[in-house]
Amino acid sequence: MTNDKLSSIQNKRERHFASIFFEHDEWTHHPSTIMFEGGRYTADFYDAKREGYIEVVGTRQAFAANRYKYLYLDVNHAVRL
């Protein structure tokens, strides 16, 4: 994995996650925004190798506050760090 990709991630939890989770370069940080009825959503990562969106969530409250987005969009993984 390239250090350029990691260094471009501002959020330290997301940067830490990417540094330990991805063993390949087929991922995108903050892929394009998805529009849906009632809102919009930008996942933290898109993993092309696993064909799924990944959301890094810091607290249970943050997860609960955005749960409707995750359910509506069928986010494959929500990771709490």
C-alpha positions in Angstrom: 0.0 0.0 0.0 1.3 3.5 -0.8 2.0 6.0 1.9 0.5 8.7 -0.3 -2.9 7.2 0.1 -2.6 7.0 3.8 -1.1 10.5 4.3 -4.1 12.0 2.4 -6.5 10.7 5.1 -7.1 13.5 7.6 -9.1 11.6 10.2 -6.7 9.7 12.5 -9.2 6.8 13.1 -9.7 6.3 9.4 -6.0 6.5 8.7 -5.3 3.9 11.4 -8.0 1.6 10.1 -6.7 1.8 6.5 -3.1 1.1 7.7 -4.0 -2.1 9.4 -7.0 -3.4 7.4 -6.1 -3.0 3.7 -3.5 -5.3 2.3 -4.0 -4.1 -1.2 -4.4 -0.8 -3.1 -7.9 -1.4 -4.4 -9.6 1.0 -2.1 -10.9 4.5 -2.2 -11.2 6.9 0.7 -14.4 8.9 0.6 -15.8 7.6 -2.6 -18.4 9.6 -4.5 -21.5 10.7 -2.5 -24.6 8.4 -2.9 -27.9 10.3 -3.1 -31.1 8.6 -1.8 -34.6 9.7 -0.8 -34.2 11.8 2.4 -30.5 12.4 2.2 -27.1 11.7 1.0 -24.2 9.6 2.2 -20.4 9.3 1.6 -18.9 6.2 3.0 -15.4 6.3 4.6 -14.0 3.7 2.2 -14.9 1.7 -0.8 -13.1 -1.6 -1.1 -13.1 -2.7 -4.7 -11.6 -6.1 -3.9 -14.4 -6.9 -1.5 -16.9 -4.9 -3.5 -18.2 -3.1 -0.4 -18.5 0.2 1.5 -16.9 0.5 4.9 -17.8 3.0 7.6 -15.4 3.7 10.5 -17.5 4.7 13.5 -15.9 6.1 16.7 -18.8 5.7 19.1 -22.0 3.8 19.6 -23.9 7.1 19.5 -22.3 8.0 16.1 -23.4 4.6 14.8 -26.9 5.0 16.1 -27.3 8.5 14.7 -26.5 7.3 11.2 -28.1 3.8 11.4 -30.8 4.6 8.9 -28.2 5.4 6.3 -26.4 2.2 6.8 -29.6 0.1 6.7 -30.9 1.9 3.6 -27.6 1.6 1.7 -26.7 -1.9 2.9 -23.2 -0.8 4.1 -21.2 -4.1 4.2 -19.1 -3.3 7.2 -19.3 -0.8 10.0 -16.1 -0.8 12.1 -15.9 0.8 15.6 -12.5 2.0 16.6 
